[in-house]
Amino acid sequence: MVDAVLLNMRFHGIITTCGMISQYNLSKSGVHNLMNIVFKRIQMKGFLVTDYFPEYAKFLEVVLPLIREGKIVYLEDIAEGLENAPAVLLGLFSGGNVGKQVVVVSRE
């Protein structure tokens, strides 16, 4: 996928990455269009969610009202029952879910 992204990036574009779950179990890897980073002067930067923990309270102040107003809508893929958790976890590695994956253990 990175090959396709690099081919379609604009000059001086920025690619940010956080997590690469689709890459964890690949037997073959390798990017073939890396020279596009040079030719197009592309920047690539990785980050972890922990880099932004100090900003989390401010984020909630801005985003929660927007969610309540329906201006931001998010998807949850809900699976029922702890017995389904192993299959759900495996589905994360193959793109089997849409949105935030949740396993409901009990509705009590």
C-alpha positions as CSV (number, residue, x, y, z in Angstrom):
1,M,0.0,0.0,0.0
2,V,2.9,2.4,0.7
3,D,4.0,2.0,-2.9
4,A,0.6,3.2,-4.1
5,V,0.6,6.1,-1.6
6,L,4.0,7.3,-2.6
7,L,3.1,7.3,-6.3
8,N,0.1,9.5,-5.6
9,M,1.6,11.9,-3.1
10,R,1.9,15.6,-4.0
11,F,5.1,17.5,-3.8
12,H,6.1,18.4,-0.3
13,G,3.4,16.1,1.1
14,I,3.4,14.7,4.6
15,I,2.7,11.1,5.6
16,T,2.0,10.3,9.2
17,T,1.8,6.8,10.5
18,C,0.5,5.3,13.7
19,G,0.4,1.6,13.9
20,M,0.7,-0.8,11.0
21,I,-1.4,-3.8,12.1
22,S,-1.8,-4.9,8.4
23,Q,2.0,-5.4,8.2
24,Y,2.5,-7.5,11.3
25,N,2.2,-10.9,9.8
26,L,3.4,-10.3,6.3
27,S,5.8,-12.9,4.9
28,K,7.0,-10.5,2.2
29,S,7.7,-6.9,2.7
30,G,9.4,-4.1,1.1
31,V,8.6,-0.7,-0.5
32,H,9.7,-0.2,-4.1
33,N,8.9,3.4,-4.7
34,L,11.1,5.0,-2.0
35,M,12.8,7.4,-4.4
36,N,9.4,9.3,-4.6
37,I,10.2,10.5,-1.1
38,V,13.3,12.2,-2.5
39,F,11.8,13.3,-5.9
40,K,8.6,14.7,-4.3
41,R,10.3,16.0,-1.1
42,I,7.8,14.0,1.0
43,Q,8.1,13.9,4.8
44,M,7.3,10.7,6.7
45,K,6.8,10.7,10.4
46,G,5.6,8.1,12.8
47,F,3.9,8.7,16.2
48,L,2.5,6.9,19.1
49,V,-0.7,7.9,20.9
50,T,1.3,8.3,24.1
51,D,3.1,11.3,22.4
52,Y,-0.2,13.2,22.8
53,F,-1.4,12.2,26.2
54,P,-0.8,15.8,27.6
55,E,-3.3,17.1,24.9
56,Y,-6.0,14.5,25.7
57,A,-8.1,16.7,28.1
58,K,-8.2,19.5,25.6
59,F,-9.1,17.0,22.8
60,L,-12.1,15.8,24.9
61,E,-13.2,19.4,25.5
62,V,-13.4,20.0,21.8
63,V,-14.6,16.6,20.5
64,L,-17.2,15.4,23.0
65,P,-19.6,18.3,22.3
66,L,-19.2,17.7,18.6
67,I,-20.1,14.0,19.1
68,R,-23.1,14.9,21.2
69,E,-24.3,17.3,18.5
70,G,-23.9,14.6,15.8
71,K,-21.3,16.6,14.0
72,I,-18.8,13.8,14.4
73,V,-20.1,10.3,13.9
74,Y,-17.9,7.2,14.6
75,L,-18.5,3.5,13.8
76,E,-18.4,0.7,16.2
77,D,-18.2,-3.0,15.2
78,I,-19.8,-4.8,18.1
79,A,-19.4,-8.5,18.7
80,E,-21.4,-10.2,21.4
81,G,-19.9,-12.7,23.9
82,L,-16.4,-13.4,25.3
83,E,-16.4,-16.7,23.3
84,N,-16.2,-14.6,20.1
85,A,-13.2,-12.6,21.3
86,P,-10.5,-14.8,19.7
87,A,-12.2,-14.7,16.3
88,V,-12.7,-10.9,16.6
89,L,-9.0,-10.4,17.5
90,L,-7.9,-12.4,14.4
91,G,-10.3,-10.3,12.3
92,L,-8.4,-7.2,13.3
93,F,-5.3,-8.5,11.6
94,S,-7.2,-9.2,8.3
95,G,-9.4,-6.0,8.1
96,G,-12.4,-7.9,9.3
97,N,-13.9,-5.0,11.2
98,V,-15.1,-1.5,10.4
99,G,-14.6,1.2,12.9
100,K,-13.8,0.6,16.6
101,Q,-13.9,-3.1,17.4
102,V,-15.8,-3.8,20.7
103,V,-16.5,-7.2,22.3
104,V,-19.5,-7.0,24.7
105,V,-18.8,-9.5,27.5
106,S,-22.1,-8.9,29.4
107,R,-25.0,-6.6,29.0
108,E,-25.8,-6.8,32.8
